[in-house]
Amino acid sequence: MTGKERISALLKGEKPDRIPLAFFTVDSDIVSAVIGRKTFVRDKVSQQIALWQNRRSEIVDSLKKDTIDFYRKIDLCDIITHKDSIVPPKTLQWPKTEQTDGSTWKDELGGIYKFSPAGNELVCVYAPDTKKPYRPENFPEDIDPMIFDKTCFDAFDNIIDEFADERFVLAPGYLYAMVLLGGMEKGLAEYIANPQLVKAAAEDFLTHDNAMSEKIFRPGFSGVLFGEDYGTARAPIISPQMFRQFCLPIIKARCENVRQYVDYIFLHSCGNTLPLIDMFIEAGINCLQSLQPQAGMDIGELQKKYEGKMLFWGGISSEILLAGSADDVRKDVKQACQKAKKGGIILGPSHSIAHGTPYDNFMAMLDEFEKNCGY
């Protein structure tokens, strides 16, 4: 079976020829090791510097070639997401930026960025306070030009063309159901202090997202991947009651919109979302991604409870993959495969294959999976 056939069979309640395998994202060091050359794929620092230097075309060329080469070599992977291949709009004007020391950059607007080696990313440590106060009458607003432009697909269109017939390709699914105006702390406080503001903003974002659907979806997509984090390591960020009141109506409406274009809807949401799963199903989500064992998201227990209602994607500990030994990885993968044999599971790392993951651990994961992936 092809990867596309394998995932489609599982979604229909059938058992394919083997347990499916998929990655949410793979960072640049593993991609480079597999293809044998440096790449812009998921190299967040090099990409940002290149954008500041007006070298966007180099990024696009790398994403086209390197993503295809990577997934040709890693042919066990059944799903390809948009996560590694969407680029900023070609028309976007970046502020002039200069490097002020070995790990710091400053842009002409006053923003300051520091290099974080742990995640291989540039972190904004200072941004000028230009935010206006939020009020219900602020919404609706004009669509942010950064949200979508057809040139965002300059690389991904090639990848869709390459893999649409054989892999399960997931479209980007813009979703902003848990509105956090002004950041996490301030945004959560608004749910209590200004619930009408939160609802007005969420409805406005929904209108924007639905308007983009006809620009996003194209032949070759097998489904859509929403991405929004609703959980901490211990519990949902807001109570299930508040989630039902504020977030569920937006997710339902977004699912209704995208079903005009694709049949299957996947949701990436980190952390412990156990109390929310019934609402995900009610909204129309077919598969939940990012099953973190350390957050209490055990694929065996989830499969047992929700068999026939929802698929689950994950189950291999990203933490062990990053910091454990190759033997630790093999043990974890073997245990995950045993749980996945009952069906309803797409096996994969519990989150991204993160920067700093040892290449030997990545290869041990693939080798152990191949030994144990039969039903």
N, C-alpha and C positions, 0 to 999 in steps of 0.2 A: 504494500500500500504506500501511497505518497503521504507526506505529512498532512496535506490538505484532506485527503480521504480519512486519515487516522483521526484527526480532530473532529471532522464532521461525523464520523461514526460514533464517537464518544458522546457528542452533543445529542445524537438521536437515541441514546440509551443502549447502544451496541458496544461490544468489545472489539476493538481493532486487533491487528496482528501482533502488536506489542504495546506496552505502556508508552504513551506519548511523552516526549521531552521538549521543554521549551525554556528560553531565557527571557527575563524581562528586559535587561540591558546587560551589555558586556563592556567593561571599561577598556581604555586604550592599550594598557600594557599587555593584557591577554590577547587582544586582537592583533597587536604588533608581533607578539611571539608566534601566533598561529600562522600569519601570512608572511612573516619574515622581513618586515620593513616597518619603518615608523609610519604612523597614521594619524589623521585628525579625528578618526572615529572615537567619540567619547573622551577626547583629550580636551577637557574644558578650558584649561589654561591656554594651550596653543591656539584653540579656536578663538577665544576672546581676544587675544593679542593680534591674531590675523585679521579679525574684524575691525579692530581699532586702526590697523594699518592698511585698510581697504584691500585685503587679499581674500575676499570672500570666494572668488572663483577657485582658489586653491583648495579651500575646504570642500566645496561641492565636488570637485574632481576626485578628491580623496574618498569622500563618502560613497560616491558611485562605485568606484573600482574596489575599494577595500572591504566594504560591507558585502558585496557580492562574492569576493574571493574568500572572505571569512566563512560565510554560510555554505559555500561550495565545499570547503574543507571540512566543516562541521556539519555533515549531512544527517546526523542523528537529530538535529533540532527541527521540530515540526512547525513552529510558529515563527513568523518574522513580524516584529512590531515596528512602528514608526519612530520609536524612541531614539534610535541612533542616527536618524537620517533627515529629520526636519531641520531646516536652516532659517535664519531670520530673513525677512523680505529683502530683496535686492535693493529696493529704493530707500531703505532705512539709513538715515544719516547718523553716524556714531560721533560722539563728542571727541575732540582732540584730546589725546591722552599721552602722558609721558611717564616713564619709569623714573622714580625719584631715588630708589636704592635697590638693592638686590632682590627685595621681595615686596616692593610697594609701587603702586601706580596711582596717579592722580589725574582726573579728567578736568576739562575746562569749566565744568559746572560746579566743581568743588568736591565731587565724589572721590573717596579714597578706597583703594582695593589692596588687600593683603593676600599673598600666596599662602594657601594652606596645603602643606605636603600630604597630610593624612588623606584628604579627599581629592588631591590634585585639582584644586579649584581656586579661583579668585573670589575672596569674600569681601563684600562691601562693608567696611568698618565705619564709614561715615558718609552720610548722604545729607545734603542741605535740606532743611525743613521747609519744603515747598507744598506740603499737603494742606488742602483746604478742609474746613470742618465738614463732616458728612451730615446731610439732612435728607429726609425722604424726598424733598422736592429736587434734590440733586439728580434724581433718577426719573426718566431715562437720560442717559448720557450718550454722546456720540461713540461709535465703535472705535476702540483703540486701534490705530493702524498697525500696531505690532502684532495683533492677535492673528490675523491671517491675510495672506496675499498668495496668489498662485505660484509665485517664485519660491515660497517656502517648500514646495515640492520639487525643486530643481534636481535634487539628488534622489529623493524617494520615488519619483515617477519611474526612474530607470530600474530601481530595485523591484517595484511592483511588476514591471514588464518582465523582468528576469524570472521571478519566482511565483507569479500568480497561479500558474497551472499546477504547481507541485507542493507549495507550502501554504499554510493558513496565514494569510497576510491580514494584519489588523490595522484599521484606519485610526487616525487620531480622533478621539471623541471629546471635544471640549465640554467640560462639566464643571460648574461652580455652584454646588449646592450648599456647602458649608461656608458661607460668606464670613470673612474675617477682615472687616474694614479697619485699616490702621495697624495691622499686625495681629499676632496671636493673642496677646493679653488684652489689648484694647478691643479687638474684635469680639472676643468671648464676652467681655463685659457688656457689649452692646446688645447681646441677646436678652439680658435682664433689663438694662436701662432703656433701650430703644428698640423693642421688638418690631415695631412697624418700619423702622429704618432698615433693619436686616431683611425683612420680607420684601420691601421695595427694591433693595439692591439685588436680591436673589432673582426676583422676577425680571429685572432689567438684564442681568447677565444671561438668564434663560433666553430672552428674546434675541440677544446678540448671538448666542451659541446656535440657536435654531436657524437663524438667518445665514450662518456660515455653512450649514450642512450641505446645501446644494453646490457649494464651491469645493468642499472637501471630498465628497464621495465620488468615486469613479470606478469603472470596471476593474476587476482584479482584487477588490477587497472581499474577504470572506466574513469579516466581522468588524467590530469597532472596540477600541480599548479606552474606557474612561480611566482617569487617574485622579484620585482625591483621597487624602489620608484622613480617616475618621477615628483612628485608634491610637492610644498610647500603649506602652508595654503591658499595662494591667487592665485597661478598660477603655471604652469609647471616650472621646474627648468631651462630648456633651451627653447628657442622659438620653436613654432611648425615648423617653417621652418628648423631650425637646427635639430629638432627631425626627421623630414622626411629625411633629408640628412644623418644623422649619425646613428640613432637608428632603424628606420623602416626597412631598408634592413636586419638588423641582426635579428629582431623579426620575420619577414617573413620567413627567411631561417630556423630559429629555429623551427617555427611552422610546416613548411614543413617536417622537420626531424621527429618530435615527432608524426606526424599523421601516420607514419608507424606503430606506436605501440598503440595509443589510438585515439578515435574519438573526444574527447572534451578537450579544452584547457582553463584553468582559469588563470587569472592574478591578483596577489595582487600588488597594487600600491597605496601608500598613497597620501593624499593631493588632491589639485584641479587639476584634469587631464582633465577637460571638453574639452579644445581645442585639445586634443589628441585622443579622443574616436573614431572618424571616422577612424583614422589611426590604432587603435587597431583592429577595425572591418576589415579593409583592410588587416591587417596582418594575420587574422584568429583566433583572440581571441573570444571565445564563451561567457565568463562571466568575469566581472570585479568585484573584491573584494576590500573592504576597502572604503566604501561609507561614508565619514565623513560629517555629516550635517554641522558642524562648518566650513568646508572648501568649502561649497557651493555645495556639492554633494547630492542633494535632490532626493531620490529614486522615488518619484512621478513624478517629472519633467523628470528625465532620462528615466523612463518607457514610458512616453508619447512620448518622442522624438525618442526613439530607439526601440519601440515595434517591435518585430519580427526580430530584427537585433542582439541583444545582451541581455544576462541576467545580472542582477545586484545583488550583494550580500553584504548586510550590512544594514544600515539605522537606527539601534538602537545606540544611542549616547554612546560611551565608556566613555566619560567624565561624563555624567550623571550617568552612571552605577558605576563609581568610586567614584564620589564626591557628588552626589545628595542623596536625601532621597528615601526610598522605594516608597513613593507616586509619587515622580518625575519620578522614573523609570517606574512605572505603566502607568503614563500619556504618557510618551515617547513611550513605547511599543505599547500602544493602538493606538496612532496616526500612528506609522509605519505600524501596521497591516492594518489599513484602506487604506493606500496608496498601500500596497502589494496585496490587494484583486483584483486589476485589472490584475494581472498576471505578469509573467516575472521577479519576485523578489524572491530571497532567503533571508529571513530575518536573521539578526544576528548583533552582535555588530560591530561598525564601524572599529574596529581594534581588538587587543587582549583583552581578559578579564584579565585586568592588575593586577599585584601584588598590594595588598591593597584594592581590590574591596570587599566591605562588603558582607558577605555570604547572609544576608537578602536581599540585592539588587539583587544578582544573582537569588535567589529563587523567588523574586517578578517578575523578568523578565520572568522566565519560567512559573509562574502561570498566569500572565497576557497574555502571548503569547497563552497559552493553551485555555484561555477563548475567544480569538479573532482570532484564526488562520483559521477559516473556510472561504471559499469563499462566 
